[in-house]
Amino acid sequence: EQALKVIEADNKPHPTFFRINKLHKEKDRFIEKVKKNFSISFHRWFSEYFTVSPNVTPNLLPGFAEGAFTVQNPAFAIPVLLLEPKKGELTVEVGTAPGGKLSLIAEIVGEDAEIIGIDISADKLNITQKNLARLGPVKNISLILADGASLPFPDRSVERLLIDAPCSSLGVLSKFPLARYRKTDEDIETVSYTHLRA
C-alpha cells in the first residue's frame, strides 16, 4: 500500500517552488509585484518558499531575472539546515551544480565565511556560476572543477562538508518522468560505486 502511494505520487506533476533570496535588497518589492500578478502560496514549514498560480516559466516571474528568487524545492533546504553552516568557518559542497544549496549556504552565513563549491562537470559549473551571478555577487564563494572524491586542498581543515552525490533520479520521477524508462541496473550500480568513493 505504501509503495503504491509512492508510485501514484511520482505520476503527479509537482508545482515549481521559488525561494526568496534573502540577500536581495529589493526582495520585498518584487514579492509585492508577484502578488499583484499571481496567486501566491507560501510553504507551511519553509516560509521563504512559495508557488504561484497560474504556473509560470521562471524567467517570466517578476524579480527572477533580477535575482530576487531562485527555483528550488523546499526539500533541498533540509540538508543545508542539518549542516548548520556557521560564520567564520570553511564550508564545502561537493557536487555543487546548479548552485541552489550553495547559494542558500551563502544566505545563512553571509560574507563572514568561506564557501567552496566543487563539481566534476565544467558545463554544470558554468551553469552554477551563471546562477550565482544572477542572485548577486557573493565574494566569499569559490567554484572549483574537480573530482569531489578527492578534495583538491588536502592540507586544509573543512568545518562543514555537504556531499550532493549523484543519484538515480528515481525519487524525482514527477519532475523527470522519462528517467523510469532510461535507468538500467548498470546505472544504479555506477551510482552506488560513486557513493562508496565519496
C-alpha positions in Angstrom: 0.0 0.0 0.0 2.8 2.4 0.9 4.7 1.6 -2.3 1.5 2.2 -4.3 1.2 5.7 -2.7 4.8 6.5 -3.7 4.2 5.3 -7.3 1.0 7.4 -7.5 2.8 10.5 -6.1 5.5 10.1 -8.8 2.9 10.2 -11.5 1.6 13.5 -10.4 3.2 16.8 -11.6 4.5 18.9 -8.7 4.4 22.7 -8.6 7.5 24.8 -9.2 8.8 26.2 -6.0 10.6 29.5 -5.8 13.0 30.5 -2.9 13.2 34.1 -1.8 16.8 35.4 -2.0 17.2 36.9 1.5 20.3 38.9 0.4 18.4 40.7 -2.3 17.8 44.4 -1.3 14.6 44.7 -3.3 13.1 41.3 -2.5 10.0 42.8 -0.7 9.2 45.0 -3.6 9.3 42.1 -6.0 7.2 39.9 -3.7 4.5 42.5 -3.8 4.8 42.6 -7.6 4.3 38.9 -7.8 1.3 39.1 -5.5 -0.3 41.6 -7.9 0.1 39.3 -10.9 -0.3 35.8 -9.4 -2.0 33.9 -6.7 0.9 33.1 -4.3 1.1 30.3 -1.8 3.9 30.1 0.8 5.1 26.7 2.1 3.7 25.9 5.5 7.1 24.9 7.0 9.6 26.9 4.9 8.3 30.5 4.8 10.8 31.6 2.2 9.5 29.1 -0.4 6.4 29.7 -2.5 4.4 28.6 -5.6 2.4 30.7 -7.9 -0.8 30.2 -9.9 -1.1 30.1 -12.8 2.2 28.3 -13.3 4.8 30.4 -14.9 8.2 29.9 -16.6 10.8 31.1 -14.1 12.2 33.8 -16.4 8.8 35.4 -16.6 8.3 35.7 -12.9 8.8 39.4 -11.8 12.1 39.6 -9.9 13.5 36.3 -11.1 15.9 37.7 -13.7 16.9 40.4 -11.2 17.9 37.7 -8.7 15.2 38.1 -6.1 14.1 34.5 -6.4 15.6 31.1 -7.5 14.0 27.8 -8.3 14.4 25.2 -5.5 12.2 22.6 -3.9 11.9 23.1 -0.1 13.3 19.5 0.3 16.7 20.7 -0.8 16.9 23.1 2.1 16.8 20.3 4.6 20.4 19.1 4.2 21.7 22.7 4.3 19.8 23.3 7.6 21.1 20.0 9.0 24.6 21.0 8.0 24.2 24.2 10.2 26.8 26.3 8.3 28.5 28.8 10.6 30.1 32.2 10.2 33.9 32.1 10.2 34.1 28.5 9.0 35.0 26.8 5.7 32.0 25.2 4.2 32.4 22.9 1.1 29.8 21.4 -1.1 30.7 18.5 -3.4 28.5 18.1 -6.4 27.5 21.7 -6.2 25.7 22.3 -9.5 23.4 24.0 -10.2 24.2 26.0 -7.0 20.9 26.1 -5.2 22.2 24.8 -1.9 25.4 26.7 -2.3 23.5 30.0 -2.6 21.4 29.0 0.4 24.5 28.5 2.5 25.7 32.0 1.5 22.3 33.4 2.6 22.8 31.8 6.0 26.4 32.8 6.7 26.6 36.0 4.7 30.2 37.0 3.8 31.7 36.1 7.1 32.7 32.6 6.0 34.5 30.9 3.1 32.3 28.8 0.8 33.7 26.4 -1.8 31.6 24.5 -4.4 33.2 21.6 -6.2 31.9 19.8 -9.3 33.4 17.4 -11.8 31.5 18.8 -14.8 32.8 22.0 -16.4 29.4 22.6 -18.1 27.5 22.3 -14.9 30.0 24.5 -13.1 29.4 27.1 -15.7 25.6 26.9 -15.1 26.3 27.3 -11.4 28.4 30.4 -12.0 25.6 32.0 -14.0 23.0 31.1 -11.4 25.1 32.6 -8.6 25.8 35.7 -10.7 22.1 36.3 -11.2 21.4 36.0 -7.5 24.0 38.7 -6.8 27.8 38.9 -6.2 28.9 37.0 -3.2 32.7 37.5 -2.8 33.3 34.5 -0.5 32.1 31.8 -2.9 34.7 29.9 -4.9 34.0 27.3 -7.6 36.5 24.5 -8.3 36.4 22.0 -11.2 37.5 18.7 -9.6 36.5 15.2 -8.6 34.9 15.5 -5.2 36.1 12.0 -4.2 39.5 13.6 -3.6 39.3 17.2 -2.2 41.8 19.5 -4.1 43.0 21.0 -0.8 44.1 18.1 1.3 46.0 20.2 3.8 43.1 22.4 4.8 40.6 21.9 7.6 37.0 21.8 6.4 34.5 22.5 9.2 31.3 21.8 7.2 31.1 19.3 4.2 28.0 18.7 2.2 28.1 15.9 -0.4 25.5 16.0 -3.0 26.4 12.7 -4.6 25.0 11.6 -8.0 21.7 9.9 -7.6 19.4 7.6 -9.7 16.7 10.3 -10.1 14.1 7.6 -9.2 12.9 9.7 -6.3 12.0 12.7 -8.6 10.1 10.9 -11.4 7.4 13.5 -11.2 10.0 16.0 -12.4 11.9 13.7 -14.7 9.3 11.1 -15.9 11.5 9.7 -18.7 14.0 8.5 -16.1 11.8 5.5 -15.4 12.4 4.3 -18.9 16.1 5.1 -19.2 17.6 3.9 -16.0 19.2 0.5 -16.0 20.6 -1.8 -13.3 24.1 -0.8 -14.5 23.2 2.9 -13.9 22.2 2.1 -10.3 25.5 0.1 -9.8 27.5 3.0 -11.1 25.8 5.5 -8.8 26.4 3.1 -5.8 30.1 2.9 -6.7 30.3 6.6 -6.8 28.8 6.9 -3.4 31.3 4.4 -2.0 34.2 6.5 -3.5 32.7 9.7 -1.8 
